[in-house]
Amino acid sequence: MTREEIKTTTKRFLSEEFEVDKDEITGNNNLQKTLDLDSLDYVDLVVVIEENLGFKPTSDDFKKIDTFNDFYDLVEKKLA
Protein backbone atom coordinates (compact mmCIF):
# COMPACT_ATOMS: atom_id res chain seq x y z
CA MET A 1 0.00 0.00 0.00
CA THR A 2 1.43 3.37 -1.02
CA ARG A 3 1.42 6.39 1.29
CA GLU A 4 -1.35 7.97 -0.82
CA GLU A 5 -3.46 4.81 -0.50
CA ILE A 6 -2.83 4.85 3.26
CA LYS A 7 -3.97 8.48 3.45
CA THR A 8 -7.11 7.84 1.40
CA THR A 9 -8.04 4.71 3.32
CA THR A 10 -7.42 6.16 6.76
CA LYS A 11 -9.25 9.42 5.99
CA ARG A 12 -12.27 7.40 4.94
CA PHE A 13 -12.54 5.17 8.00
CA LEU A 14 -11.41 7.76 10.55
CA SER A 15 -13.87 10.37 9.29
CA GLU A 16 -16.70 7.82 9.40
CA GLU A 17 -15.83 6.36 12.81
CA PHE A 18 -15.09 9.64 14.59
CA GLU A 19 -17.48 11.88 12.60
CA VAL A 20 -14.78 14.30 11.48
CA ASP A 21 -14.60 16.10 8.13
CA LYS A 22 -12.00 14.42 5.89
CA ASP A 23 -10.45 17.84 5.23
CA GLU A 24 -9.44 18.07 8.90
CA ILE A 25 -7.42 14.86 8.65
CA THR A 26 -4.19 16.33 7.30
CA GLY A 27 -0.53 15.55 7.81
CA ASN A 28 0.48 18.02 10.49
CA ASN A 29 -2.79 18.14 12.41
CA ASN A 30 -2.74 16.55 15.85
CA LEU A 31 -4.43 13.13 15.69
CA GLN A 32 -5.83 13.18 19.24
CA LYS A 33 -7.23 16.72 19.03
CA THR A 34 -8.61 16.37 15.49
CA LEU A 35 -10.43 13.13 16.29
CA ASP A 36 -11.33 14.37 19.80
CA LEU A 37 -10.02 11.14 21.35
CA ASP A 38 -10.39 10.22 24.98
CA SER A 39 -9.03 7.05 26.54
CA LEU A 40 -12.05 4.95 25.52
CA ASP A 41 -11.88 6.24 21.95
CA TYR A 42 -8.42 4.73 21.62
CA VAL A 43 -10.02 1.29 21.99
CA ASP A 44 -12.32 2.12 19.07
CA LEU A 45 -9.33 3.42 17.12
CA VAL A 46 -7.43 0.15 17.62
CA VAL A 47 -10.47 -1.81 16.43
CA VAL A 48 -10.99 0.24 13.25
CA ILE A 49 -7.29 0.12 12.43
CA GLU A 50 -7.29 -3.65 12.80
CA GLU A 51 -10.46 -4.02 10.70
CA ASN A 52 -9.32 -1.69 7.93
CA LEU A 53 -5.55 -2.16 7.84
CA GLY A 54 -5.04 -5.63 9.25
CA PHE A 55 -2.77 -4.91 12.21
CA LYS A 56 -3.33 -4.12 15.87
CA PRO A 57 -1.35 -1.12 17.15
CA THR A 58 -0.03 -1.21 20.71
CA SER A 59 -0.06 1.47 23.38
CA ASP A 60 3.67 1.96 22.70
CA ASP A 61 2.83 2.68 19.05
CA PHE A 62 0.45 5.46 20.10
CA LYS A 63 3.08 7.05 22.35
CA LYS A 64 5.03 7.92 19.19
CA ILE A 65 2.05 9.49 17.38
CA ASP A 66 1.28 13.18 17.58
CA THR A 67 0.29 14.06 14.01
CA PHE A 68 -1.39 12.22 11.18
CA ASN A 69 2.03 12.08 9.46
CA ASP A 70 3.29 10.12 12.47
CA PHE A 71 0.29 7.82 12.09
CA TYR A 72 0.96 7.34 8.36
CA ASP A 73 4.60 6.51 9.18
CA LEU A 74 3.43 3.85 11.65
CA VAL A 75 1.05 2.32 9.09
CA GLU A 76 3.79 2.23 6.45
CA LYS A 77 6.14 0.53 8.90
CA LYS A 78 3.57 -2.04 10.02
CA LEU A 79 2.49 -2.88 6.46
CA ALA A 80 6.04 -3.15 5.08
N, C-alpha and C positions, 0 to 999 in steps of 0.2 A: 504494500500500500504506500503510495507516494504521500508526501507531506500535504499536498493539495487535497488528496482524497481523504486524509485524516481530518483536515480542517472541515471539509464539507460534511463528512459523516458525523463528526462530533458536534458541529453547529446544529445539525438536524436533531439529534437525539437530546442534546442538552437544552435546546430551546423548547422542545416539547415537554421534557420531564420537569424542567424548572420554570416554565412559563416566562421565558426571557426572549426578547427580540433578538433574532439572529445577528443583527447589526451590532449589538452590544458585545458579542462574543468575538473579540479581536485580540490579536497577539499580545499587546502590552497591557491589556486590562487585567485587573486582579480577578482571579477565578472565584475566590470565596465571596468577594463583595458583589461581583456581577451576578452570580447565581444566588446570592443571599443565602449562603449555606450556614446552617448551624450543625451541631454535632450529629444530630439524627439524619440530617440531609446527606452527610457523608456516607451513610449506609446505603441510601438510595443511589448515590453517585457510584459507589462500588458495583452495585447490582446492574445499573445501566451500562457501565463500562464493560462488565463481564458479558452481558447479553449482546452488546453491539460490536465489541472489539475482540472478545474471546480471551481476555486475561483478567485476572483479579488483582488490582493494585493493593499494596499493603499500606499500613499507616506510615511506615518509613518513606514510601514513595510520595505520599502527600506532604511530608515535611519539606520536600525539595521543590514544591510547586507554589509559586506565587502568582504567576501570570499564565495566560493561555499558551504562550510560547513554551513555557516550562512544561505544561501539560502535553503539548504536541511533541516535545523532545522525549518525554517519558513514553508516550505511545510508540514513537518511532523505535526507541530502544527495545521496548517489550515485543514489538512485532518483527524485529530484525532476525 
